[in-house]
Amino acid sequence: MGAAAMALVVANSPLAPGYFAALKVEFGFAIGGLHLSESVLHWINDGLMALFFLLVGLEIKREVLDGQLSRPSRIILPGVAALGGVVLPALIYLAFNGGIPETRAGWAIPAATDIAFALGVLALLGPRVPGSLKIFLTAIAIMDDLAAIVIIALFYTAELHLAALAAAGAILVMLFVLNRLKVVVLWPYIVGGLALWYFVLESGVHATLAGVALAMLIPLRRSPGAPDHAASPLHRLEHGLHKPVAFMIVPLFGFANAGLSFAGVSPAAALEPVPLGVALGLFIGKPLGVFLSAWVIIRLGWADMPRGASMGQLCGVAVLCGIGFTMSLFIGNLAFSDPGLIDATKIGVLVGSLASALLGVAILRLCKPSVPQSDL
C-alpha cells in the first residue's frame, strides 16, 4: 500500500520525469546464442512477476493437494463464490465497453481479488472477524488467482513461436521426469525453471505462466507437520519465496505500475468507459457476484455458512473481494498497449479498490458474528 501511494506521489512531483524515464531504460544479457533486452518495467512485469506467479502456483498446489481445498466439501462454497466474482465484474465491464473494439479486451481487469491487500485490510479488524471468514477469503482469492492464470493463458497470449514453444515443452517434460524420479533437491528445478521462463517468453505466451507451470512440477510431500515435511521441496521453495515476494517484488510492482500523473486529468475522466467499467466491476460486480453466489449455495443447503460468521459479515468480506490491485493492474498491462488506456485502467483500479476497502471495513465494523468469538 505504501509503495502504491509513493508511486502516486512521485508521479505527481518534480521527480516524475525521472521516474517515468527510469522505467523505460533498457538492459539485458547475452549467453551464447541467447540474447534478451527489455525495459526496466518489462523486467519487473515479465521477470520478477514470474516469481510472484511461481509462489501463487505453489500455494494453489499445496492448498489443493494438502490444505484447505483438499476436500470437495471445502471447495464448493469458495469455488462457486469465486466463479460469481469473476463472471459478474466482467459482464459489468462489458456493459460499458462491449461495443468498443479498442477497450473490449479489458473485460478481465476487474475479475481478480488482490489477496495481499484484501487480507491486509481484514487483519486491521483483528478478532472482530471470525477465522473462518479469513479462510473463506483466502480460498476465494486463491481460486481467483487460478482463474486469472487460465484467463491470461487463453485470452492474453500473443502470436505463438512454435520453436520456442517446443523447447519450453521439452523442458517441462524434463522437469516432469525429475518429479517422477522423486528428485528432492531444488537446484535442477530452478535451473530448468530459468530456461523454461526464457523459452516461454520467446514463445509469445506470457512469461509469468512459466512460474505457474514450474510450480505444478515441484514435488510435494503431503501432511504438513509430519517428520518429512521440512524435506518437501515445495514447502522449502514456498517458504523461501514468501519474504522476497512480499517485501520486494509486490511492492516494486506496485511502485512501477501504480504511478499515475493527474496532470490534465479531470474528475470526468473517471466516467470514461474503461475506468467506469473497471471501478464498477470491482465495487459492485465483485461483491454481488461473490455474495449472491455464496448466499444461493448456502440457502440450497449445498454448503454451510462459515463457522461463527453472520450474513452481514459474509457481505463485508464479499465487498473486500473488490480490492483488485496487483492482478488487475497486471491484466490491464496485458490487455492494452495504449498508455492512455493503461492510465485509465489505473484510475478505475484505484477508485474501485479504495471504495471496496472502505465499504468493506465499515460493514465488518458494524456487523457482529453469529456466535461470540469466546464461544468458538
Protein Blocks (a to p, Z undefined) as FASTA:
>chain_A
ZZmmmmmmmmmcfklmmmmmmmmpccdddehjbccdddfklmmmmmmmmmmmmmmmmmmm
mmmmmmmklpfklmmmmmmmmmmmmmmmmmmmmmmmmmmmklmmmmmmmmpccfklmmmm
mmmnmmmbcfklmmmmmmmmmmmmmmmmmmmmmmmcccddfklmmmmmmmmmmmmmmmmn
opabfklmmmmmmmmmmmmmmnopafklmmmmmmmmpccdehihiaklmmpmklmmmmmm
mmmmmmmmmmmmmmmmmpccfehiafklmmgmklmmmmmmmmmmmmmmmmmmmmmmmmno
paccdehiafklmmmmmmmmmpcklmmmmmmmmmpmbfklmmmmmmmmmmmmmmmmmmmm
mmmmmpccfbdfklZZ
